[in-house]
Amino acid sequence: MSARQRVAACCPLGYRRCILPVTSILVVLLVVAGVFAAAPSASADKIVFTRLDRSQAGGLVVMRPSGRVVSVARGFVNNYYDVSLDGRRVVVSDEALLTTPFTNRDRLAVPRTRVLTRSNPGLWPQVSPNGRFVAGAKEAGGQFQVFVVRVPGGRARRLRTSAALSAPSWSPDGRRIVANGEGGLWVINVATGAAREIVSSEAGESFGPAWSPNGRWIAFIRTESTTGSGEPPLGSSQLWRARPDGSGQRQLTHLAGTDVIQRPAWSPDGRRLALITYRGGFSRPIATIRANGSGLRTLLTSGFNYGIDWTR
């Protein structure tokens, strides 16, 4: 297990930018359910993320794509979580899977938290599109491997692959998973565990994959290769996309002095992505961009933001 993997294992904020103290992590694994009276629409979509301020206080933030913050669940800060596509669950990870309802005002009903399953699939939890499974990654045999557990319970099943893999993201049909490999991206067949590399590390390290809702694209972050032992300068990590077979690779952002960090999040209609950028120090702005790379818009400039997701 490489030094990079060890750091990533304890801090998914990225081995290059991790400054979040362990003592600030207040929530272990969280699954949030939401109930909405109206039918889903683009105007009702939500961007969800966790945020810390300079005093290390923070919470789970619910924000509209316009940038309007509608609620903050203060005290709930966690690196490892995911929001289901239908907006009825968010997953966060430790020793057990917990479920906490959302109210119809996008607020957490904390007293109603209950254990969903103690068979934890690992870090980087991701709810399947149909809501029946959660995938994660944890160490097995000296390296990270992807595990899948059925909701609401059961034993976590290891997807046995030849490569060390982490940070899984489901395909829309739930049959495949894309994950981080050693500097590249791999696609796994959930039924068989067969895996193949689709994006290699030859052009630079690729990580943080996110499969689009229509299944056509995988968005990811690529950090340019550098010579020497120094850390790449700001502006070297950009948002890219590729087809599920690795073809059609295209750079979407061209930021100067700003890195794209962590896994991006697709809008439910697949037209835009939400992303977290890094300008140095405590600054982690949140932005959205169209799937073709146009229309970059910064929504929030302040705070130490991470763990972004976009849901109905």
SULRA-V63203 format. One record per residue. RES is the residue in one letter. SS is DSSP state (H for helix, E for strand, C for the rest). OMEGA is omega in degrees with one decimal (none if undefined). Layout:
BEGIN
((RES | SS | OMEGA) (RES | SS | OMEGA))
END
This chain:
BEGIN
((M | C | -175.1) (S | C | 177.0) (A | H | 178.9) (R | H | 179.7) (Q | H | 179.6) (R | H | 178.6) (V | H | 179.7) (A | H | -178.5) (A | H | -177.7) (C | H | -179.2) (C | C | -177.9) (P | C | 176.3) (L | C | 177.5) (G | C | -178.5) (Y | C | -177.5) (R | C | -170.0) (R | C | -171.3) (C | C | 175.9) (I | C | -177.0) (L | C | -179.9) (P | C | 179.1) (V | H | -177.0) (T | H | 179.8) (S | H | -179.8) (I | C | -173.0) (L | C | -175.7) (V | C | 175.6) (V | C | -174.1) (L | C | -172.9) (L | C | 172.3) (V | E | -173.3) (V | E | 177.4) (A | E | 179.4) (G | C | 178.1) (V | C | -176.4) (F | C | -178.6) (A | C | -177.5) (A | C | 177.0) (A | C | -178.0) (P | C | 175.3) (S | C | -179.0) (A | H | -179.2) (S | H | -179.8) (A | H | 179.0) (D | C | -177.0) (K | E | 167.9) (I | E | -176.2) (V | E | 178.4) (F | E | 174.3) (T | E | -171.4) (R | E | 172.4) (L | E | 170.8) (D | C | -173.9) (R | C | 177.2) (S | C | -178.5) (Q | C | 170.5) (A | C | -179.5) (G | E | -179.2) (G | E | 176.9) (L | E | -174.0) (V | E | 172.7) (V | E | -174.3) (M | E | 173.9) (R | C | 179.2) (P | C | 175.9) (S | C | -176.6) (G | C | -179.7) (R | C | 177.9) (V | E | -177.7) (V | E | 176.6) (S | E | 175.3) (V | E | 174.7) (A | E | -172.4) (R | E | 180.0) (G | C | 179.5) (F | C | 177.9) (V | C | -177.6) (N | C | 178.7) (N | C | -166.2) (Y | C | 176.5) (Y | E | -179.1) (D | E | 176.0) (V | E | 177.9) (S | C | -174.6) (L | C | -177.5) (D | C | 177.8) (G | C | -176.5) (R | C | 178.0) (R | C | 168.0) (V | E | -178.0) (V | E | 178.5) (V | E | -160.4) (S | C | 169.3) (D | C | -176.5) (E | C | 179.8) (A | C | 173.8) (L | E | 179.5) (L | E | 176.3) (T | E | 179.7) (T | E | -179.6) (P | E | 166.0) (F | E | 170.3) (T | C | 179.8) (N | C | 174.3) (R | C | 177.3) (D | C | 177.5) (R | C | -177.1) (L | E | 173.9) (A | C | -171.1) (V | H | -178.6) (P | H | -178.0) (R | H | 177.9) (T | C | 177.1) (R | E | 178.4) (V | E | 177.2) (L | E | 175.1) (T | E | 176.9) (R | C | 176.4) (S | C | -173.4) (N | C | 178.2) (P | C | 175.9) (G | C | -179.0) (L | E | -178.3) (W | E | -175.5) (P | E | 178.8) (Q | E | 177.5) (V | E | 178.2) (S | C | -178.1) (P | C | 178.9) (N | C | 176.9) (G | C | -175.1) (R | C | -176.5) (F | E | 170.6) (V | E | 175.8) (A | E | 176.4) (G | E | 178.6) (A | E | 176.6) (K | E | -175.5) (E | E | 176.5) (A | E | -179.6) (G | C | 177.2) (G | C | 178.3) (Q | E | 179.5) (F | E | 176.9) (Q | E | -179.9) (V | E | 177.2) (F | E | 178.3) (V | E | 177.0) (V | E | 179.9) (R | E | 174.0) (V | C | 15.4) (P | C | 178.2) (G | C | -179.1) (G | C | -178.8) (R | C | 178.4) (A | C | -178.0) (R | E | 179.3) (R | E | 173.0) (L | C | -172.5) (R | C | -178.5) (T | C | -178.8) (S | C | -177.4) (A | C | 173.0) (A | C | -173.1) (L | C | -179.8) (S | E | 176.4) (A | E | -176.2) (P | E | 174.2) (S | E | -174.6) (W | E | 165.8) (S | C | -177.5) (P | C | -179.4) (D | C | 176.9) (G | C | -177.4) (R | C | -177.2) (R | E | 177.6) (I | E | 171.5) (V | E | -174.7) (A | E | 173.3) (N | E | 167.6) (G | C | 178.0) (E | C | 178.8) (G | C | -179.0) (G | C | -178.8) (L | E | -179.4) (W | E | 173.8) (V | E | -176.5) (I | E | 169.8) (N | E | -173.7) (V | C | -177.0) (A | C | -172.8) (T | C | -175.0) (G | C | 178.0) (A | C | -176.4) (A | E | 175.3) (R | E | -180.0) (E | E | 179.1) (I | E | 177.1) (V | E | -176.2) (S | C | -178.7) (S | C | -176.0) (E | C | -179.0) (A | C | -176.7) (G | E | -179.1) (E | E | 177.5) (S | E | -175.8) (F | E | 175.7) (G | E | -176.6) (P | E | 176.2) (A | E | -177.4) (W | E | -177.7) (S | C | -178.9) (P | C | 178.3) (N | C | 176.4) (G | C | -173.2) (R | C | -171.8) (W | C | 168.3) (I | E | 175.7) (A | E | 180.0) (F | E | 179.1) (I | E | 177.4) (R | E | 174.7) (T | E | -176.9) (E | E | 175.8) (S | C | 178.2) (T | C | 175.7) (T | C | -178.7) (G | C | -175.5) (S | C | -177.7) (G | C | 178.1) (E | C | 178.9) (P | C | -179.2) (P | C | 176.2) (L | C | -176.6) (G | C | -179.4) (S | C | 178.1) (S | E | -174.4) (Q | E | 178.1) (L | E | 179.0) (W | E | 170.3) (R | E | 176.8) (A | E | 173.1) (R | C | -177.5) (P | C | 175.7) (D | C | 178.2) (G | C | -179.7) (S | C | 175.1) (G | C | -178.7) (Q | C | -176.5) (R | E | 176.6) (Q | E | -176.5) (L | C | 178.8) (T | C | 176.8) (H | C | -173.8) (L | C | 177.0) (A | C | 177.9) (G | C | -179.2) (T | C | 176.9) (D | E | 163.9) (V | E | -176.7) (I | E | 178.5) (Q | E | -179.1) (R | E | 173.6) (P | E | -179.6) (A | E | 178.2) (W | E | 169.5) (S | C | -178.4) (P | C | 178.6) (D | C | 176.4) (G | C | -176.2) (R | C | -177.5) (R | E | 174.7) (L | E | 170.6) (A | E | -177.1) (L | E | 175.9) (I | E | 179.6) (T | E | -176.0) (Y | E | -179.0) (R | C | -176.8) (G | E | 178.8) (G | C | -175.3) (F | C | -172.0) (S | E | 176.4) (R | C | -179.0) (P | C | 175.1) (I | E | -177.4) (A | E | 170.1) (T | E | -179.5) (I | E | 176.8) (R | E | -176.6) (A | C | 178.3) (N | C | 177.1) (G | C | 179.4) (S | C | 172.4) (G | C | 177.0) (L | C | -177.7) (R | E | 177.2) (T | E | -177.1) (L | E | -174.1) (L | E | -175.2) (T | C | -173.2) (S | C | 172.8) (G | C | 175.5) (F | E | -171.6) (N | E | 179.6) (Y | E | 176.0) (G | E | -173.3) (I | E | 174.6) (D | E | -177.3) (W | E | -171.7) (T | E | 176.8) (R | C | none))
END
